Every structure is written in C-alpha cells, then in structure tokens.
C-alpha cells in the first residue's frame, strides 16, 4: 500500500505543478486535444459498426433461435467496443506523445529544471527521436496486447468476466500507461525501452498507484485531455526519484563507461553508479 500511495502522490504533484504553471499546462493541452478528437471519432465509428462486425464474426449463430443469436451478438458488440475503449486507453498516451513529442519533451524538461537539474538529452535529430519513440511505443503496445487478449477472452467467462476481468484490465492499462508516460524522461537519460520496462516492473505497485487512477480519469469525457500535461509532469518527477534518487541504480545501458567523459556525465546527473535494485525515495512531504 505504501508504494501505491507514493505513486498516486507523484500523479497529484504532477497535476499540481501543471496547474501552477498555466502557460506550460496550456502548451501541453494541444497534442492531447488533437489525439482525443481522433480517438473520439474512431470510437464513435466503432460504436455504429459494432453490430455489423459482431454479426460477421459469429456466422455460426445464424441458425440459432432469435433470442440466443441476438443475445450473443449484443454481448459480442459490447465486448468489442469495450476492447476498443481499452485499446484507446492503452494507446492514447503513446499516440499523444508521438503527436506532441516536442511539446512534452519541452514540458518534461521544464519540470526537471524547476526541480534543480535537467539531464541533457541525446544528441539526435527530431526525426530520429520520433522514429525511436514510435518503435518503442509499438514494442510496449505489443507487450500490453499479450495481456489484453487473454483479458478479452476472460470477459466471456460468467461472473469472472464481469468482476475480475475489468479490475485486471484497469491494472494492466495503468501499468503500461506509466511505462509510456515515464518514457519521455527516461529517453532523455538514454535508457532503452527494455530497461525502462525492467525499472517499472521492479516498482510495480508504484506504477499502479500512478497509472490506475489516471486510467479511471481517462474514462471521463475530456478528462484525458485535461490530465495529460500533469501526467507528463508527474512522470518526470517519478523518474527523477526512481532513476536519479538517493540509492537508485543507474540502468546498465546508462551507466558510465570507463571513459572519463562518461564518468563526468554520471557525476553531473547526480546519479550513483553501483549495481543496486531500483527503488525510489519518498517524495517530499509536500506531495
């Protein structure tokens, strides 16, 4: 429970930071609004076509009695739209980050500067960074789908499909939402996607405490747009403690090499190099 509260604390601090810096908050609303309009259009189209898709996917029910055939197809249509909504939640942040990559990179940098230090990002062109972000997002989405498909099938199981499946679905969505949001600050530190997953997996409860409330908020109209800038800010604060905080381990990929230049970078970032399990310090008492 402690890590769950800490994770929620980072989310709360991020929202407070965003609303307290309105210029940057408005700056971060633009890509989230664009992504929201795209997803709203897609989900509306899916809602209108769900019945036809359900009928096409269940030809074996054509000879059933009218009641059972219609019941199966209504349930299938509802589940199809629910899966579409779950995928929208899972991919909303990734698509928003891709659309607004320069927006959120700048917003995340401002958060870290306000906290005292912002690590220099990798020396690469905008197109290279965008391509890398796209590849990383697809990799994370693939990992998320490994959980989403079994949960979809679990939805057909009586009782468990109406109780256990939704709870697990929110947890999976929240976990991978945290992975996506923390990617902005972790990419700036040169941490590859597999290492990011390892770091978040090591603090699973913290990731759930940060991501699940955000997923629940994203279910409400327009709230996803309003919360995204603060979520990016909160993720930057979370990464500062998980990766750079006292006693936190530097991922293998980001550790200093034998070259003096690498040691200087690590020292400048205030990061410890010894191999230790990743853990975070408690956020300041103001969280």
C-alpha positions as MATLAB code, in Angstrom:
seq = 'XXXXXXXXXXXXXXXXXXXXXXXXXXXXXXXXXXXXXXXXXXXXXXXXXXXXXXXXXXXXXXXXXXXXXXXXXXXXXXXXXXXXXXXXXXXXXXXXXXXXXXXXXXXXXXXXXXXXXXXXXXXXXXXXXXXXXXXXXXXXXXXXXXXXXXXXXXXXXXXXXXXXXXXXXXXXXXXXXXXXXXXXXXXXXXXXXXXXXXXXXXXXXXXXXXXXXXXXXXXXXXXXXXXXXXXXXXXXXXXXXXXXXXXXXXXXXXXXXXXXXXXXXXXXXXXXXXXXXXXXXXXXXXX';
ca = [
       0.000    0.000    0.000;
       2.907    2.369    0.667;
       4.118    2.293   -2.946;
       0.551    2.712   -4.203;
       0.234    5.911   -2.160;
       3.652    7.106   -3.332;
       2.681    6.510   -6.973;
      -0.553    8.450   -6.524;
       1.467   11.169   -4.797;
       3.576   11.659   -7.933;
       0.421   11.943  -10.030;
      -1.008   14.528   -7.635;
       2.248   16.504   -7.585;
       2.385   16.497  -11.389;
      -1.147   17.844  -11.688;
      -0.373   20.495   -9.097;
       2.780   21.507  -10.996;
       0.920   21.733  -14.313;
      -1.970   23.797  -12.960;
       0.519   26.003  -11.125;
       2.362   26.754  -14.409;
      -0.589   27.572  -16.630;
       1.466   28.589  -19.665;
       3.091   25.140  -19.805;
      -0.209   23.478  -18.978;
      -1.887   25.150  -21.993;
       1.168   24.263  -24.080;
       0.687   20.586  -23.200;
      -3.052   20.586  -23.983;
      -2.615   20.952  -27.742;
      -1.427   17.420  -28.718;
      -3.745   15.782  -26.152;
      -6.737   17.593  -27.662;
      -5.777   16.507  -31.186;
      -5.394   12.866  -30.069;
      -8.689   12.995  -28.168;
     -10.603   14.156  -31.245;
      -9.070   11.365  -33.338;
      -9.941    8.696  -30.760;
     -13.447   10.055  -30.205;
     -14.131    9.805  -33.935;
     -12.738    6.248  -34.094;
     -14.721    5.023  -31.073;
     -17.919    6.615  -32.381;
     -17.461    4.873  -35.730;
     -16.802    1.579  -33.919;
     -19.987    2.008  -31.859;
     -22.061    2.383  -35.031;
     -20.407   -0.604  -36.731;
     -20.080   -2.944  -33.742;
     -23.329   -4.801  -34.527;
     -22.268   -5.492  -38.109;
     -18.823   -6.655  -37.019;
     -20.367   -8.934  -34.353;
     -22.689  -10.472  -36.958;
     -19.791  -11.022  -39.349;
     -17.685  -12.630  -36.593;
     -20.436  -15.051  -35.452;
     -21.770  -16.757  -38.629;
     -22.149  -19.983  -36.644;
     -25.072  -18.384  -34.780;
     -27.184  -17.791  -37.915;
     -29.183  -20.969  -37.294;
     -29.742  -20.306  -33.580;
     -33.059  -19.123  -32.203;
     -33.609  -15.376  -32.477;
     -33.211  -14.763  -28.732;
     -29.873  -16.543  -28.341;
     -28.493  -15.238  -31.636;
     -29.305  -11.633  -30.746;
     -28.063  -12.073  -27.165;
     -24.714  -13.421  -28.364;
     -24.268  -10.637  -30.882;
     -25.239   -7.885  -28.452;
     -22.736   -9.209  -25.898;
     -20.089   -9.536  -28.629;
     -20.727   -5.984  -29.840;
     -20.476   -4.599  -26.306;
     -17.259   -6.535  -25.653;
     -15.842   -5.385  -28.988;
     -16.459   -1.746  -28.117;
     -15.085   -2.316  -24.602;
     -11.897   -3.773  -26.096;
     -11.722   -0.791  -28.435;
     -12.024    1.512  -25.430;
      -9.328   -0.449  -23.558;
      -7.003   -0.216  -26.555;
      -7.761    3.500  -26.785;
      -6.734    3.931  -23.154;
      -3.599    1.852  -23.704;
      -2.553    3.686  -26.853;
      -3.867    7.207  -26.139;
      -0.748    8.279  -24.295;
       1.591    6.712  -26.878;
      -0.198    8.431  -29.771;
      -0.406   11.705  -27.851;
       3.310   11.545  -27.082;
       4.070   10.872  -30.755;
       1.887   13.768  -31.907;
       3.245   16.081  -29.265;
       6.784   14.761  -28.891;
       8.417   18.221  -28.927;
       5.635   19.605  -26.688;
       6.017   17.010  -23.952;
       9.790   16.853  -24.201;
       9.865   20.588  -23.505;
       7.260   20.301  -20.736;
       9.206   17.472  -19.075;
      12.423   19.496  -19.317;
      10.773   22.475  -17.633;
       9.594   20.271  -14.757;
      13.123   18.945  -14.219;
      14.657   22.420  -14.445;
      12.208   23.607  -11.798;
      13.392   20.712   -9.606;
      17.000   21.835   -9.901;
      18.604   19.904  -12.777;
      17.635   18.580  -16.196;
      19.892   15.905  -17.745;
      20.980   16.732  -21.303;
      19.123   14.697  -23.889;
      20.763   12.504  -26.535;
      22.314   14.284  -29.486;
      19.956   13.234  -32.269;
      17.705   14.815  -34.870;
      13.981   15.257  -34.279;
      13.150   12.628  -36.925;
      15.461   10.056  -35.364;
      13.889   10.724  -31.956;
      10.378   10.402  -33.405;
      11.226    7.112  -35.119;
      12.766    5.747  -31.936;
       9.702    6.799  -29.929;
       7.420    5.084  -32.454;
       9.409    1.825  -32.307;
       9.459    1.923  -28.505;
       5.709    2.582  -28.347;
       4.973   -0.345  -30.674;
       7.148   -2.590  -28.521;
       5.274   -1.532  -25.366;
       1.922   -1.943  -27.138;
       2.877   -5.487  -28.168;
       3.697   -6.309  -24.553;
       0.380   -4.818  -23.448;
      -1.561   -6.859  -26.013;
      -0.109  -10.054  -24.542;
      -2.274   -9.243  -21.516;
      -5.222   -7.622  -23.297;
      -6.125  -10.611  -25.488;
      -6.445  -13.092  -22.559;
      -8.484  -10.482  -20.662;
     -10.815  -10.168  -23.646;
     -11.353  -13.930  -23.620;
     -11.842  -13.855  -19.847;
     -14.696  -11.417  -20.453;
     -16.786  -14.308  -21.821;
     -16.475  -16.289  -18.583;
     -19.563  -15.874  -16.361;
     -19.005  -13.850  -13.158;
     -15.226  -13.567  -13.653;
     -15.816  -11.725  -16.912;
     -17.889   -9.089  -15.136;
     -15.748   -8.754  -11.993;
     -12.157   -9.979  -12.278;
     -11.567   -9.049  -15.932;
     -12.389   -5.308  -15.565;
     -10.193   -4.977  -12.466;
      -7.262   -6.707  -14.144;
      -7.872   -4.624  -17.256;
      -7.561   -1.377  -15.293;
      -4.360   -2.623  -13.656;
      -2.782   -3.632  -16.985;
      -3.801   -0.323  -18.578;
      -2.458    1.672  -15.626;
       0.831   -0.190  -15.575;
       1.583    0.319  -19.266;
       0.306    3.889  -19.134;
       3.015    4.557  -16.548;
       5.601    2.938  -18.847;
       4.567    5.238  -21.703;
       4.500    8.424  -19.623;
       7.869    7.825  -17.994;
       9.418    7.178  -21.404;
       9.834   10.924  -22.050;
      12.175   11.477  -19.105;
      13.852    8.063  -19.469;
      14.630    8.593  -23.150;
      16.334   11.834  -22.181;
      18.598    9.740  -19.924;
      19.411    7.330  -22.773;
      17.546    4.405  -21.170;
      16.350    1.853  -23.787;
      12.818    0.536  -23.736;
      13.647   -2.902  -22.264;
      15.495   -1.253  -19.398;
      12.529    1.054  -18.818;
      10.238   -1.947  -18.525;
      12.631   -3.546  -16.056;
      12.732   -0.420  -13.894;
       8.945   -0.052  -13.848;
       8.457   -3.776  -13.224;
      10.734   -3.529  -10.192;
       8.322   -0.962   -8.708;
       5.060   -2.442   -9.927;
       2.940   -1.113   -7.054;
       4.281    2.398   -7.560;
       3.437    2.166  -11.277;
      -0.105    1.014  -10.468;
      -0.576    3.801   -7.923;
       0.413    6.315  -10.600;
      -1.302    4.801  -13.626;
      -4.590    3.238  -12.451;
      -6.154    6.483  -11.118;
      -5.126    8.098  -14.384;
      -6.831    5.340  -16.398;
     -10.016    5.812  -14.377;
      -9.840    9.532  -15.033;
      -9.300    8.934  -18.749;
     -12.685    7.185  -18.909;
     -14.458   10.516  -18.387;
     -15.011   12.771  -21.429;
     -12.297   15.380  -21.959;
     -10.601   14.472  -18.677;
      -7.858   12.640  -20.577;
      -7.022   15.905  -22.328;
      -7.037   17.907  -19.105;
      -4.927   15.422  -17.129;
      -2.250   14.606  -19.722;
       0.048   17.640  -19.145;
       0.042   16.985  -15.386;
       0.588   13.274  -16.004;
       3.724   14.044  -18.048;
       4.918   16.362  -15.262;
       4.245   13.721  -12.596;
       6.065   11.070  -14.630;
       9.131   13.332  -14.831;
       9.085   13.712  -11.039;
       8.716    9.942  -10.637;
      11.677    9.219  -12.930;
      13.878   11.682  -11.048;
      13.466    9.615   -7.881;
      13.368    6.121   -9.380;
      16.425    6.639  -11.613;
      18.305    9.575  -10.086;
      17.219    9.455   -6.434;
      19.422    8.503   -3.490;
      20.389    4.848   -3.753;
      18.730    4.393   -7.127;
      20.609    2.233   -9.593;
      21.679    3.517  -12.958;
      20.411    1.118  -15.656;
      23.144   -0.912  -17.255;
      22.670    0.911  -20.555;
      23.015    4.319  -18.898;
      25.972    3.557  -16.642;
      29.171    5.464  -17.186;
      31.749    3.785  -19.313;
      35.415    3.615  -18.456;
      35.942    6.856  -20.316;
      36.311    9.947  -18.121;
      33.681   11.687  -20.210;
      31.079    9.077  -19.240;
      32.005    9.442  -15.572;
      31.598   13.182  -15.829;
      28.111   12.793  -17.256;
      27.068   10.437  -14.464;
      28.514   12.723  -11.818;
      26.828   15.765  -13.344;
      23.480   13.994  -13.247;
      23.902   13.225   -9.566;
      23.431    9.517  -10.199;
      25.000    6.653   -8.314;
      26.670    4.016  -10.432;
      26.781    0.906   -8.146;
      24.570   -2.044   -9.041;
      21.594   -1.925   -6.727;
      17.954   -2.800   -7.081;
      15.922    0.169   -8.320;
      13.984    1.878   -5.579;
      12.615    5.322   -5.075;
      12.907    7.726   -2.235;
       9.733    9.003   -0.659;
       8.541   12.192   -2.340;
       8.898   15.407   -0.350;
       6.394   15.954    2.394;
       4.514   18.376    0.218;
       3.269   15.563   -2.023;
];
